[in-house]
Amino acid sequence: MKKIAPRIALGLRIKELRVARGMTQEELADRTGFFRTYMSRLETGAANPTFDALLVLATALDVQPAALFEQPEMGSPKRARATTGSSRGRVSK
């Protein structure tokens, strides 16, 4: 099994949990109070979340914090569909 960087694994796991709950990045951002762009950076491994941020994410995803560190499935999770028309972190035209 190929080893992946810890932040990438964490990001994949967050996305996996989010999609399993049928949430978009925007919906998870609303639940956490984070910007959607930060959620994107977390899921791609570009951001290094604090311990406090991990606790907020775990609560929003309704999992124990340790669940965030379980090995993600290697396939890319499917996208969740938006249920609202609002967008955080996007520029309106």
PyMOL Python script that loads the backbone (N, CA, C, O; Angstrom):
from pymol import cmd

cmd.read_pdbstr("""\
ATOM      1  N   MET A   1       0.845  -1.173   0.000  1.00  0.00           N
ATOM      2  CA  MET A   1       0.000   0.000   0.000  1.00  0.00           C
ATOM      3  C   MET A   1       0.894   1.241   0.000  1.00  0.00           C
ATOM      4  O   MET A   1       1.852   1.328   0.768  1.00  0.00           O
ATOM      5  N   LYS A   2       0.571   2.188  -0.863  1.00  0.00           N
ATOM      6  CA  LYS A   2       1.349   3.417  -0.978  1.00  0.00           C
ATOM      7  C   LYS A   2       1.060   4.328   0.213  1.00  0.00           C
ATOM      8  O   LYS A   2      -0.092   4.533   0.594  1.00  0.00           O
ATOM      9  N   LYS A   3       2.118   4.860   0.784  1.00  0.00           N
ATOM     10  CA  LYS A   3       2.003   5.774   1.922  1.00  0.00           C
ATOM     11  C   LYS A   3       1.698   7.179   1.399  1.00  0.00           C
ATOM     12  O   LYS A   3       2.331   7.650   0.454  1.00  0.00           O
ATOM     13  N   ILE A   4       0.730   7.836   2.019  1.00  0.00           N
ATOM     14  CA  ILE A   4       0.416   9.213   1.623  1.00  0.00           C
ATOM     15  C   ILE A   4       0.725  10.147   2.784  1.00  0.00           C
ATOM     16  O   ILE A   4       0.715   9.736   3.944  1.00  0.00           O
ATOM     17  N   ALA A   5       0.997  11.394   2.464  1.00  0.00           N
ATOM     18  CA  ALA A   5       1.332  12.397   3.475  1.00  0.00           C
ATOM     19  C   ALA A   5       0.182  12.541   4.472  1.00  0.00           C
ATOM     20  O   ALA A   5      -0.983  12.441   4.086  1.00  0.00           O
ATOM     21  N   PRO A   6       0.491  12.772   5.739  1.00  0.00           N
ATOM     22  CA  PRO A   6      -0.555  12.868   6.764  1.00  0.00           C
ATOM     23  C   PRO A   6      -1.625  13.908   6.477  1.00  0.00           C
ATOM     24  O   PRO A   6      -2.807  13.639   6.691  1.00  0.00           O
ATOM     25  N   ARG A   7      -1.243  15.102   5.994  1.00  0.00           N
ATOM     26  CA  ARG A   7      -2.265  16.127   5.710  1.00  0.00           C
ATOM     27  C   ARG A   7      -3.154  15.710   4.559  1.00  0.00           C
ATOM     28  O   ARG A   7      -4.347  16.010   4.562  1.00  0.00           O
ATOM     29  N   ILE A   8      -2.589  15.012   3.560  1.00  0.00           N
ATOM     30  CA  ILE A   8      -3.392  14.528   2.435  1.00  0.00           C
ATOM     31  C   ILE A   8      -4.372  13.471   2.934  1.00  0.00           C
ATOM     32  O   ILE A   8      -5.546  13.486   2.561  1.00  0.00           O
ATOM     33  N   ALA A   9      -3.892  12.551   3.780  1.00  0.00           N
ATOM     34  CA  ALA A   9      -4.755  11.505   4.336  1.00  0.00           C
ATOM     35  C   ALA A   9      -5.874  12.121   5.171  1.00  0.00           C
ATOM     36  O   ALA A   9      -7.025  11.696   5.076  1.00  0.00           O
ATOM     37  N   LEU A  10      -5.544  13.116   5.984  1.00  0.00           N
ATOM     38  CA  LEU A  10      -6.560  13.789   6.792  1.00  0.00           C
ATOM     39  C   LEU A  10      -7.594  14.457   5.900  1.00  0.00           C
ATOM     40  O   LEU A  10      -8.796  14.342   6.142  1.00  0.00           O
ATOM     41  N   GLY A  11      -7.134  15.148   4.876  1.00  0.00           N
ATOM     42  CA  GLY A  11      -8.053  15.815   3.954  1.00  0.00           C
ATOM     43  C   GLY A  11      -8.974  14.847   3.247  1.00  0.00           C
ATOM     44  O   GLY A  11     -10.169  15.108   3.111  1.00  0.00           O
ATOM     45  N   LEU A  12      -8.425  13.725   2.794  1.00  0.00           N
ATOM     46  CA  LEU A  12      -9.254  12.704   2.138  1.00  0.00           C
ATOM     47  C   LEU A  12     -10.286  12.142   3.111  1.00  0.00           C
ATOM     48  O   LEU A  12     -11.429  11.883   2.733  1.00  0.00           O
ATOM     49  N   ARG A  13      -9.875  11.954   4.369  1.00  0.00           N
ATOM     50  CA  ARG A  13     -10.794  11.415   5.371  1.00  0.00           C
ATOM     51  C   ARG A  13     -11.916  12.407   5.678  1.00  0.00           C
ATOM     52  O   ARG A  13     -13.074  12.011   5.814  1.00  0.00           O
ATOM     53  N   ILE A  14     -11.579  13.690   5.786  1.00  0.00           N
ATOM     54  CA  ILE A  14     -12.611  14.710   6.020  1.00  0.00           C
ATOM     55  C   ILE A  14     -13.605  14.712   4.865  1.00  0.00           C
ATOM     56  O   ILE A  14     -14.816  14.745   5.081  1.00  0.00           O
ATOM     57  N   LYS A  15     -13.089  14.677   3.642  1.00  0.00           N
ATOM     58  CA  LYS A  15     -13.972  14.657   2.471  1.00  0.00           C
ATOM     59  C   LYS A  15     -14.836  13.400   2.468  1.00  0.00           C
ATOM     60  O   LYS A  15     -16.034  13.464   2.189  1.00  0.00           O
ATOM     61  N   GLU A  16     -14.234  12.274   2.775  1.00  0.00           N
ATOM     62  CA  GLU A  16     -14.954  11.004   2.817  1.00  0.00           C
ATOM     63  C   GLU A  16     -16.113  11.063   3.815  1.00  0.00           C
ATOM     64  O   GLU A  16     -17.230  10.650   3.502  1.00  0.00           O
ATOM     65  N   LEU A  17     -15.845  11.573   5.002  1.00  0.00           N
ATOM     66  CA  LEU A  17     -16.890  11.686   6.027  1.00  0.00           C
ATOM     67  C   LEU A  17     -17.969  12.681   5.610  1.00  0.00           C
ATOM     68  O   LEU A  17     -19.159  12.442   5.816  1.00  0.00           O
ATOM     69  N   ARG A  18     -17.546  13.796   5.026  1.00  0.00           N
ATOM     70  CA  ARG A  18     -18.498  14.822   4.584  1.00  0.00           C
ATOM     71  C   ARG A  18     -19.430  14.267   3.512  1.00  0.00           C
ATOM     72  O   ARG A  18     -20.647  14.427   3.598  1.00  0.00           O
ATOM     73  N   VAL A  19     -18.859  13.617   2.506  1.00  0.00           N
ATOM     74  CA  VAL A  19     -19.653  13.081   1.403  1.00  0.00           C
ATOM     75  C   VAL A  19     -20.575  11.962   1.899  1.00  0.00           C
ATOM     76  O   VAL A  19     -21.715  11.854   1.447  1.00  0.00           O
ATOM     77  N   ALA A  20     -20.090  11.133   2.822  1.00  0.00           N
ATOM     78  CA  ALA A  20     -20.912  10.053   3.376  1.00  0.00           C
ATOM     79  C   ALA A  20     -22.150  10.607   4.080  1.00  0.00           C
ATOM     80  O   ALA A  20     -23.167   9.922   4.189  1.00  0.00           O
ATOM     81  N   ARG A  21     -22.057  11.845   4.553  1.00  0.00           N
ATOM     82  CA  ARG A  21     -23.191  12.485   5.215  1.00  0.00           C
ATOM     83  C   ARG A  21     -24.007  13.350   4.266  1.00  0.00           C
ATOM     84  O   ARG A  21     -24.952  14.021   4.680  1.00  0.00           O
ATOM     85  N   GLY A  22     -23.633  13.330   2.984  1.00  0.00           N
ATOM     86  CA  GLY A  22     -24.385  14.073   1.979  1.00  0.00           C
ATOM     87  C   GLY A  22     -24.218  15.573   2.069  1.00  0.00           C
ATOM     88  O   GLY A  22     -25.097  16.322   1.642  1.00  0.00           O
ATOM     89  N   MET A  23     -23.095  16.027   2.623  1.00  0.00           N
ATOM     90  CA  MET A  23     -22.854  17.464   2.788  1.00  0.00           C
ATOM     91  C   MET A  23     -21.912  17.980   1.711  1.00  0.00           C
ATOM     92  O   MET A  23     -20.993  17.283   1.282  1.00  0.00           O
ATOM     93  N   THR A  24     -22.155  19.202   1.288  1.00  0.00           N
ATOM     94  CA  THR A  24     -21.212  19.892   0.411  1.00  0.00           C
ATOM     95  C   THR A  24     -20.173  20.579   1.292  1.00  0.00           C
ATOM     96  O   THR A  24     -20.337  20.663   2.509  1.00  0.00           O
ATOM     97  N   GLN A  25     -19.110  21.066   0.673  1.00  0.00           N
ATOM     98  CA  GLN A  25     -18.124  21.847   1.422  1.00  0.00           C
ATOM     99  C   GLN A  25     -18.791  23.072   2.046  1.00  0.00           C
ATOM    100  O   GLN A  25     -18.480  23.450   3.176  1.00  0.00           O
ATOM    101  N   GLU A  26     -19.696  23.679   1.313  1.00  0.00           N
ATOM    102  CA  GLU A  26     -20.383  24.866   1.820  1.00  0.00           C
ATOM    103  C   GLU A  26     -21.222  24.536   3.048  1.00  0.00           C
ATOM    104  O   GLU A  26     -21.248  25.307   4.007  1.00  0.00           O
ATOM    105  N   GLU A  27     -21.898  23.409   3.023  1.00  0.00           N
ATOM    106  CA  GLU A  27     -22.710  23.015   4.176  1.00  0.00           C
ATOM    107  C   GLU A  27     -21.835  22.711   5.389  1.00  0.00           C
ATOM    108  O   GLU A  27     -22.177  23.083   6.511  1.00  0.00           O
ATOM    109  N   LEU A  28     -20.713  22.038   5.167  1.00  0.00           N
ATOM    110  CA  LEU A  28     -19.803  21.772   6.278  1.00  0.00           C
ATOM    111  C   LEU A  28     -19.190  23.077   6.782  1.00  0.00           C
ATOM    112  O   LEU A  28     -19.013  23.257   7.987  1.00  0.00           O
ATOM    113  N   ALA A  29     -18.873  23.969   5.880  1.00  0.00           N
ATOM    114  CA  ALA A  29     -18.347  25.278   6.278  1.00  0.00           C
ATOM    115  C   ALA A  29     -19.356  26.007   7.157  1.00  0.00           C
ATOM    116  O   ALA A  29     -18.981  26.604   8.166  1.00  0.00           O
ATOM    117  N   ASP A  30     -20.629  25.963   6.785  1.00  0.00           N
ATOM    118  CA  ASP A  30     -21.672  26.602   7.596  1.00  0.00           C
ATOM    119  C   ASP A  30     -21.739  25.987   8.996  1.00  0.00           C
ATOM    120  O   ASP A  30     -21.892  26.701   9.987  1.00  0.00           O
ATOM    121  N   ARG A  31     -21.625  24.675   9.067  1.00  0.00           N
ATOM    122  CA  ARG A  31     -21.693  23.990  10.362  1.00  0.00           C
ATOM    123  C   ARG A  31     -20.498  24.308  11.253  1.00  0.00           C
ATOM    124  O   ARG A  31     -20.618  24.334  12.478  1.00  0.00           O
ATOM    125  N   THR A  32     -19.347  24.550  10.633  1.00  0.00           N
ATOM    126  CA  THR A  32     -18.128  24.793  11.404  1.00  0.00           C
ATOM    127  C   THR A  32     -17.859  26.266  11.654  1.00  0.00           C
ATOM    128  O   THR A  32     -17.171  26.623  12.611  1.00  0.00           O
ATOM    129  N   GLY A  33     -18.402  27.126  10.793  1.00  0.00           N
ATOM    130  CA  GLY A  33     -18.076  28.546  10.870  1.00  0.00           C
ATOM    131  C   GLY A  33     -16.810  28.884  10.087  1.00  0.00           C
ATOM    132  O   GLY A  33     -16.328  30.015  10.145  1.00  0.00           O
ATOM    133  N   PHE A  34     -16.266  27.903   9.351  1.00  0.00           N
ATOM    134  CA  PHE A  34     -15.084  28.122   8.520  1.00  0.00           C
ATOM    135  C   PHE A  34     -15.519  28.593   7.139  1.00  0.00           C
ATOM    136  O   PHE A  34     -16.661  28.369   6.735  1.00  0.00           O
ATOM    137  N   PHE A  35     -14.620  29.240   6.417  1.00  0.00           N
ATOM    138  CA  PHE A  35     -14.889  29.600   5.028  1.00  0.00           C
ATOM    139  C   PHE A  35     -14.824  28.352   4.157  1.00  0.00           C
ATOM    140  O   PHE A  35     -14.072  27.422   4.450  1.00  0.00           O
ATOM    141  N   ARG A  36     -15.609  28.332   3.095  1.00  0.00           N
ATOM    142  CA  ARG A  36     -15.593  27.198   2.176  1.00  0.00           C
ATOM    143  C   ARG A  36     -14.212  27.019   1.566  1.00  0.00           C
ATOM    144  O   ARG A  36     -13.785  25.889   1.327  1.00  0.00           O
ATOM    145  N   THR A  37     -13.511  28.108   1.312  1.00  0.00           N
ATOM    146  CA  THR A  37     -12.176  28.007   0.735  1.00  0.00           C
ATOM    147  C   THR A  37     -11.218  27.306   1.704  1.00  0.00           C
ATOM    148  O   THR A  37     -10.325  26.578   1.270  1.00  0.00           O
ATOM    149  N   TYR A  38     -11.397  27.520   3.001  1.00  0.00           N
ATOM    150  CA  TYR A  38     -10.582  26.818   3.993  1.00  0.00           C
ATOM    151  C   TYR A  38     -10.916  25.334   3.978  1.00  0.00           C
ATOM    152  O   TYR A  38     -10.026  24.492   4.095  1.00  0.00           O
ATOM    153  N   MET A  39     -12.207  25.010   3.833  1.00  0.00           N
ATOM    154  CA  MET A  39     -12.616  23.608   3.755  1.00  0.00           C
ATOM    155  C   MET A  39     -11.933  22.939   2.563  1.00  0.00           C
ATOM    156  O   MET A  39     -11.459  21.808   2.667  1.00  0.00           O
ATOM    157  N   SER A  40     -11.886  23.632   1.449  1.00  0.00           N
ATOM    158  CA  SER A  40     -11.230  23.093   0.255  1.00  0.00           C
ATOM    159  C   SER A  40      -9.750  22.848   0.528  1.00  0.00           C
ATOM    160  O   SER A  40      -9.207  21.810   0.151  1.00  0.00           O
ATOM    161  N   ARG A  41      -9.103  23.806   1.184  1.00  0.00           N
ATOM    162  CA  ARG A  41      -7.685  23.664   1.499  1.00  0.00           C
ATOM    163  C   ARG A  41      -7.449  22.511   2.474  1.00  0.00           C
ATOM    164  O   ARG A  41      -6.442  21.811   2.367  1.00  0.00           O
ATOM    165  N   LEU A  42      -8.356  22.307   3.414  1.00  0.00           N
ATOM    166  CA  LEU A  42      -8.237  21.170   4.335  1.00  0.00           C
ATOM    167  C   LEU A  42      -8.327  19.855   3.576  1.00  0.00           C
ATOM    168  O   LEU A  42      -7.523  18.946   3.786  1.00  0.00           O
ATOM    169  N   GLU A  43      -9.319  19.765   2.688  1.00  0.00           N
ATOM    170  CA  GLU A  43      -9.555  18.516   1.976  1.00  0.00           C
ATOM    171  C   GLU A  43      -8.461  18.175   0.969  1.00  0.00           C
ATOM    172  O   GLU A  43      -8.293  17.008   0.613  1.00  0.00           O
ATOM    173  N   THR A  44      -7.726  19.161   0.514  1.00  0.00           N
ATOM    174  CA  THR A  44      -6.638  18.900  -0.424  1.00  0.00           C
ATOM    175  C   THR A  44      -5.291  18.769   0.280  1.00  0.00           C
ATOM    176  O   THR A  44      -4.278  18.489  -0.361  1.00  0.00           O
ATOM    177  N   GLY A  45      -5.276  18.969   1.593  1.00  0.00           N
ATOM    178  CA  GLY A  45      -4.032  18.860   2.337  1.00  0.00           C
ATOM    179  C   GLY A  45      -3.192  20.120   2.291  1.00  0.00           C
ATOM    180  O   GLY A  45      -2.037  20.106   2.717  1.00  0.00           O
ATOM    181  N   ALA A  46      -3.748  21.211   1.780  1.00  0.00           N
ATOM    182  CA  ALA A  46      -3.007  22.468   1.686  1.00  0.00           C
ATOM    183  C   ALA A  46      -3.005  23.241   3.001  1.00  0.00           C
ATOM    184  O   ALA A  46      -2.149  24.100   3.208  1.00  0.00           O
ATOM    185  N   ALA A  47      -3.941  22.951   3.880  1.00  0.00           N
ATOM    186  CA  ALA A  47      -4.019  23.636   5.172  1.00  0.00           C
ATOM    187  C   ALA A  47      -3.613  22.669   6.281  1.00  0.00           C
ATOM    188  O   ALA A  47      -3.803  21.458   6.172  1.00  0.00           O
ATOM    189  N   ASN A  48      -3.063  23.218   7.327  1.00  0.00           N
ATOM    190  CA  ASN A  48      -2.648  22.439   8.488  1.00  0.00           C
ATOM    191  C   ASN A  48      -3.529  22.867   9.667  1.00  0.00           C
ATOM    192  O   ASN A  48      -3.216  23.846  10.345  1.00  0.00           O
ATOM    193  N   PRO A  49      -4.629  22.142   9.919  1.00  0.00           N
ATOM    194  CA  PRO A  49      -5.585  22.589  10.930  1.00  0.00           C
ATOM    195  C   PRO A  49      -5.031  22.495  12.351  1.00  0.00           C
ATOM    196  O   PRO A  49      -4.204  21.638  12.662  1.00  0.00           O
ATOM    197  N   THR A  50      -5.506  23.395  13.193  1.00  0.00           N
ATOM    198  CA  THR A  50      -5.159  23.355  14.613  1.00  0.00           C
ATOM    199  C   THR A  50      -5.972  22.255  15.289  1.00  0.00           C
ATOM    200  O   THR A  50      -6.920  21.718  14.715  1.00  0.00           O
ATOM    201  N   PHE A  51      -5.581  21.932  16.516  1.00  0.00           N
ATOM    202  CA  PHE A  51      -6.329  20.960  17.297  1.00  0.00           C
ATOM    203  C   PHE A  51      -7.768  21.424  17.491  1.00  0.00           C
ATOM    204  O   PHE A  51      -8.704  20.631  17.380  1.00  0.00           O
ATOM    205  N   ASP A  52      -7.939  22.718  17.782  1.00  0.00           N
ATOM    206  CA  ASP A  52      -9.284  23.260  17.959  1.00  0.00           C
ATOM    207  C   ASP A  52     -10.120  23.099  16.696  1.00  0.00           C
ATOM    208  O   ASP A  52     -11.299  22.752  16.769  1.00  0.00           O
ATOM    209  N   ALA A  53      -9.511  23.350  15.532  1.00  0.00           N
ATOM    210  CA  ALA A  53     -10.232  23.199  14.268  1.00  0.00           C
ATOM    211  C   ALA A  53     -10.643  21.746  14.058  1.00  0.00           C
ATOM    212  O   ALA A  53     -11.736  21.479  13.557  1.00  0.00           O
ATOM    213  N   LEU A  54      -9.780  20.805  14.435  1.00  0.00           N
ATOM    214  CA  LEU A  54     -10.120  19.385  14.301  1.00  0.00           C
ATOM    215  C   LEU A  54     -11.302  19.010  15.193  1.00  0.00           C
ATOM    216  O   LEU A  54     -12.152  18.214  14.796  1.00  0.00           O
ATOM    217  N   LEU A  55     -11.357  19.576  16.385  1.00  0.00           N
ATOM    218  CA  LEU A  55     -12.489  19.309  17.274  1.00  0.00           C
ATOM    219  C   LEU A  55     -13.784  19.871  16.700  1.00  0.00           C
ATOM    220  O   LEU A  55     -14.833  19.232  16.790  1.00  0.00           O
ATOM    221  N   VAL A  56     -13.716  21.059  16.112  1.00  0.00           N
ATOM    222  CA  VAL A  56     -14.894  21.658  15.478  1.00  0.00           C
ATOM    223  C   VAL A  56     -15.352  20.794  14.304  1.00  0.00           C
ATOM    224  O   VAL A  56     -16.547  20.552  14.140  1.00  0.00           O
ATOM    225  N   LEU A  57     -14.411  20.334  13.496  1.00  0.00           N
ATOM    226  CA  LEU A  57     -14.747  19.471  12.356  1.00  0.00           C
ATOM    227  C   LEU A  57     -15.394  18.172  12.819  1.00  0.00           C
ATOM    228  O   LEU A  57     -16.405  17.746  12.260  1.00  0.00           O
ATOM    229  N   ALA A  58     -14.818  17.543  13.834  1.00  0.00           N
ATOM    230  CA  ALA A  58     -15.370  16.286  14.337  1.00  0.00           C
ATOM    231  C   ALA A  58     -16.805  16.482  14.826  1.00  0.00           C
ATOM    232  O   ALA A  58     -17.679  15.658  14.555  1.00  0.00           O
ATOM    233  N   THR A  59     -17.039  17.566  15.538  1.00  0.00           N
ATOM    234  CA  THR A  59     -18.387  17.855  16.030  1.00  0.00           C
ATOM    235  C   THR A  59     -19.351  18.066  14.867  1.00  0.00           C
ATOM    236  O   THR A  59     -20.460  17.532  14.871  1.00  0.00           O
ATOM    237  N   ALA A  60     -18.932  18.840  13.878  1.00  0.00           N
ATOM    238  CA  ALA A  60     -19.788  19.126  12.717  1.00  0.00           C
ATOM    239  C   ALA A  60     -20.085  17.870  11.910  1.00  0.00           C
ATOM    240  O   ALA A  60     -21.155  17.749  11.314  1.00  0.00           O
ATOM    241  N   LEU A  61     -19.140  16.936  11.891  1.00  0.00           N
ATOM    242  CA  LEU A  61     -19.324  15.684  11.152  1.00  0.00           C
ATOM    243  C   LEU A  61     -19.966  14.600  12.020  1.00  0.00           C
ATOM    244  O   LEU A  61     -20.235  13.497  11.545  1.00  0.00           O
ATOM    245  N   ASP A  62     -20.208  14.918  13.293  1.00  0.00           N
ATOM    246  CA  ASP A  62     -20.820  14.001  14.255  1.00  0.00           C
ATOM    247  C   ASP A  62     -20.008  12.710  14.395  1.00  0.00           C
ATOM    248  O   ASP A  62     -20.550  11.605  14.354  1.00  0.00           O
ATOM    249  N   VAL A  63     -18.689  12.884  14.563  1.00  0.00           N
ATOM    250  CA  VAL A  63     -17.794  11.748  14.802  1.00  0.00           C
ATOM    251  C   VAL A  63     -16.876  12.077  15.975  1.00  0.00           C
ATOM    252  O   VAL A  63     -16.722  13.240  16.347  1.00  0.00           O
ATOM    253  N   GLN A  64     -16.278  11.058  16.546  1.00  0.00           N
ATOM    254  CA  GLN A  64     -15.245  11.259  17.546  1.00  0.00           C
ATOM    255  C   GLN A  64     -14.008  11.810  16.841  1.00  0.00           C
ATOM    256  O   GLN A  64     -13.760  11.451  15.690  1.00  0.00           O
ATOM    257  N   PRO A  65     -13.230  12.665  17.489  1.00  0.00           N
ATOM    258  CA  PRO A  65     -12.039  13.219  16.835  1.00  0.00           C
ATOM    259  C   PRO A  65     -11.109  12.153  16.254  1.00  0.00           C
ATOM    260  O   PRO A  65     -10.508  12.372  15.203  1.00  0.00           O
ATOM    261  N   ALA A  66     -10.984  11.019  16.912  1.00  0.00           N
ATOM    262  CA  ALA A  66     -10.099   9.952  16.421  1.00  0.00           C
ATOM    263  C   ALA A  66     -10.527   9.442  15.048  1.00  0.00           C
ATOM    264  O   ALA A  66      -9.695   8.955  14.283  1.00  0.00           O
ATOM    265  N   ALA A  67     -11.827   9.550  14.727  1.00  0.00           N
ATOM    266  CA  ALA A  67     -12.318   9.081  13.429  1.00  0.00           C
ATOM    267  C   ALA A  67     -11.723   9.871  12.274  1.00  0.00           C
ATOM    268  O   ALA A  67     -11.662   9.376  11.148  1.00  0.00           O
ATOM    269  N   LEU A  68     -11.281  11.100  12.547  1.00  0.00           N
ATOM    270  CA  LEU A  68     -10.664  11.913  11.498  1.00  0.00           C
ATOM    271  C   LEU A  68      -9.321  11.341  11.061  1.00  0.00           C
ATOM    272  O   LEU A  68      -8.843  11.631   9.964  1.00  0.00           O
ATOM    273  N   PHE A  69      -8.712  10.525  11.924  1.00  0.00           N
ATOM    274  CA  PHE A  69      -7.380   9.997  11.653  1.00  0.00           C
ATOM    275  C   PHE A  69      -7.374   8.558  11.151  1.00  0.00           C
ATOM    276  O   PHE A  69      -6.312   7.965  10.968  1.00  0.00           O
ATOM    277  N   GLU A  70      -8.563   7.999  10.930  1.00  0.00           N
ATOM    278  CA  GLU A  70      -8.628   6.663  10.342  1.00  0.00           C
ATOM    279  C   GLU A  70      -8.166   6.737   8.899  1.00  0.00           C
ATOM    280  O   GLU A  70      -8.295   7.773   8.245  1.00  0.00           O
ATOM    281  N   GLN A  71      -7.631   5.636   8.412  1.00  0.00           N
ATOM    282  CA  GLN A  71      -7.130   5.588   7.038  1.00  0.00           C
ATOM    283  C   GLN A  71      -8.294   5.812   6.063  1.00  0.00           C
ATOM    284  O   GLN A  71      -9.307   5.118   6.146  1.00  0.00           O
ATOM    285  N   PRO A  72      -8.157   6.776   5.140  1.00  0.00           N
ATOM    286  CA  PRO A  72      -9.232   6.994   4.163  1.00  0.00           C
ATOM    287  C   PRO A  72      -9.235   5.902   3.100  1.00  0.00           C
ATOM    288  O   PRO A  72      -8.224   5.238   2.870  1.00  0.00           O
ATOM    289  N   GLU A  73     -10.375   5.729   2.462  1.00  0.00           N
ATOM    290  CA  GLU A  73     -10.443   4.848   1.295  1.00  0.00           C
ATOM    291  C   GLU A  73      -9.570   5.475   0.228  1.00  0.00           C
ATOM    292  O   GLU A  73      -9.500   6.702   0.151  1.00  0.00           O
ATOM    293  N   MET A  74      -8.914   4.703  -0.582  1.00  0.00           N
ATOM    294  CA  MET A  74      -7.998   5.269  -1.568  1.00  0.00           C
ATOM    295  C   MET A  74      -8.724   5.877  -2.768  1.00  0.00           C
ATOM    296  O   MET A  74      -8.161   6.735  -3.448  1.00  0.00           O
ATOM    297  N   GLY A  75      -9.941   5.458  -3.041  1.00  0.00           N
ATOM    298  CA  GLY A  75     -10.700   6.069  -4.122  1.00  0.00           C
ATOM    299  C   GLY A  75     -11.173   7.449  -3.714  1.00  0.00           C
ATOM    300  O   GLY A  75     -11.407   7.706  -2.533  1.00  0.00           O
ATOM    301  N   SER A  76     -11.313   8.323  -4.669  1.00  0.00           N
ATOM    302  CA  SER A  76     -11.790   9.663  -4.379  1.00  0.00           C
ATOM    303  C   SER A  76     -13.287   9.631  -4.108  1.00  0.00           C
ATOM    304  O   SER A  76     -14.046   9.107  -4.924  1.00  0.00           O
ATOM    305  N   PRO A  77     -13.731  10.185  -2.967  1.00  0.00           N
ATOM    306  CA  PRO A  77     -15.172  10.188  -2.680  1.00  0.00           C
ATOM    307  C   PRO A  77     -15.940  10.989  -3.724  1.00  0.00           C
ATOM    308  O   PRO A  77     -15.430  11.960  -4.283  1.00  0.00           O
ATOM    309  N   LYS A  78     -17.160  10.571  -3.972  1.00  0.00           N
ATOM    310  CA  LYS A  78     -18.006  11.302  -4.916  1.00  0.00           C
ATOM    311  C   LYS A  78     -18.400  12.634  -4.312  1.00  0.00           C
ATOM    312  O   LYS A  78     -18.266  12.859  -3.109  1.00  0.00           O
ATOM    313  N   ARG A  79     -18.887  13.508  -5.169  1.00  0.00           N
ATOM    314  CA  ARG A  79     -19.319  14.824  -4.712  1.00  0.00           C
ATOM    315  C   ARG A  79     -20.709  14.759  -4.101  1.00  0.00           C
ATOM    316  O   ARG A  79     -21.556  13.964  -4.509  1.00  0.00           O
ATOM    317  N   ALA A  80     -20.915  15.608  -3.124  1.00  0.00           N
ATOM    318  CA  ALA A  80     -22.250  15.786  -2.558  1.00  0.00           C
ATOM    319  C   ALA A  80     -22.891  16.952  -3.289  1.00  0.00           C
ATOM    320  O   ALA A  80     -22.204  17.893  -3.684  1.00  0.00           O
ATOM    321  N   ARG A  81     -24.175  16.897  -3.466  1.00  0.00           N
ATOM    322  CA  ARG A  81     -24.906  17.961  -4.155  1.00  0.00           C
ATOM    323  C   ARG A  81     -25.371  19.015  -3.173  1.00  0.00           C
ATOM    324  O   ARG A  81     -25.792  18.700  -2.060  1.00  0.00           O
ATOM    325  N   ALA A  82     -25.292  20.267  -3.589  1.00  0.00           N
ATOM    326  CA  ALA A  82     -25.727  21.382  -2.757  1.00  0.00           C
ATOM    327  C   ALA A  82     -27.233  21.345  -2.573  1.00  0.00           C
ATOM    328  O   ALA A  82     -27.983  21.020  -3.493  1.00  0.00           O
ATOM    329  N   THR A  83     -27.659  21.687  -1.358  1.00  0.00           N
ATOM    330  CA  THR A  83     -29.097  21.741  -1.091  1.00  0.00           C
ATOM    331  C   THR A  83     -29.577  23.181  -0.963  1.00  0.00           C
ATOM    332  O   THR A  83     -30.781  23.434  -0.920  1.00  0.00           O
ATOM    333  N   THR A  84     -28.637  24.130  -0.903  1.00  0.00           N
ATOM    334  CA  THR A  84     -28.995  25.532  -0.820  1.00  0.00           C
ATOM    335  C   THR A  84     -28.331  26.295  -1.935  1.00  0.00           C
ATOM    336  O   THR A  84     -27.418  25.779  -2.581  1.00  0.00           O
ATOM    337  N   GLY A  85     -28.764  27.497  -2.172  1.00  0.00           N
ATOM    338  CA  GLY A  85     -28.201  28.316  -3.235  1.00  0.00           C
ATOM    339  C   GLY A  85     -27.100  29.249  -2.757  1.00  0.00           C
ATOM    340  O   GLY A  85     -26.479  29.936  -3.568  1.00  0.00           O
ATOM    341  N   SER A  86     -26.846  29.286  -1.434  1.00  0.00           N
ATOM    342  CA  SER A  86     -25.841  30.219  -0.927  1.00  0.00           C
ATOM    343  C   SER A  86     -24.430  29.630  -1.081  1.00  0.00           C
ATOM    344  O   SER A  86     -24.240  28.416  -1.152  1.00  0.00           O
ATOM    345  N   SER A  87     -23.479  30.520  -1.128  1.00  0.00           N
ATOM    346  CA  SER A  87     -22.089  30.102  -1.290  1.00  0.00           C
ATOM    347  C   SER A  87     -21.200  30.937  -0.410  1.00  0.00           C
ATOM    348  O   SER A  87     -21.295  32.164  -0.422  1.00  0.00           O
ATOM    349  N   ARG A  88     -20.325  30.291   0.366  1.00  0.00           N
ATOM    350  CA  ARG A  88     -19.333  30.997   1.175  1.00  0.00           C
ATOM    351  C   ARG A  88     -18.000  30.884   0.470  1.00  0.00           C
ATOM    352  O   ARG A  88     -17.587  29.790   0.085  1.00  0.00           O
ATOM    353  N   GLY A  89     -17.334  31.990   0.300  1.00  0.00           N
ATOM    354  CA  GLY A  89     -16.004  31.959  -0.265  1.00  0.00           C
ATOM    355  C   GLY A  89     -15.968  32.067  -1.771  1.00  0.00           C
ATOM    356  O   GLY A  89     -14.899  31.926  -2.366  1.00  0.00           O
ATOM    357  N   ARG A  90     -17.087  32.308  -2.401  1.00  0.00           N
ATOM    358  CA  ARG A  90     -17.125  32.484  -3.841  1.00  0.00           C
ATOM    359  C   ARG A  90     -17.510  33.914  -4.156  1.00  0.00           C
ATOM    360  O   ARG A  90     -18.235  34.557  -3.397  1.00  0.00           O
ATOM    361  N   VAL A  91     -17.030  34.396  -5.257  1.00  0.00           N
ATOM    362  CA  VAL A  91     -17.359  35.746  -5.700  1.00  0.00           C
ATOM    363  C   VAL A  91     -18.553  35.681  -6.627  1.00  0.00           C
ATOM    364  O   VAL A  91     -18.542  34.925  -7.598  1.00  0.00           O
ATOM    365  N   SER A  92     -19.585  36.463  -6.344  1.00  0.00           N
ATOM    366  CA  SER A  92     -20.772  36.502  -7.208  1.00  0.00           C
ATOM    367  C   SER A  92     -20.484  37.366  -8.419  1.00  0.00           C
ATOM    368  O   SER A  92     -19.733  38.338  -8.350  1.00  0.00           O
ATOM    369  N   LYS A  93     -21.099  36.990  -9.532  1.00  0.00           N
ATOM    370  CA  LYS A  93     -20.941  37.786 -10.746  1.00  0.00           C
ATOM    371  C   LYS A  93     -22.177  38.607 -10.988  1.00  0.00           C
ATOM    372  O   LYS A  93     -22.243  39.350 -11.967  1.00  0.00           O
TER     373      LYS A  93
END
""", "prot")
cmd.dss("prot")
cmd.show_as("cartoon", "prot")
cmd.util.cbc("prot")
cmd.orient("prot")
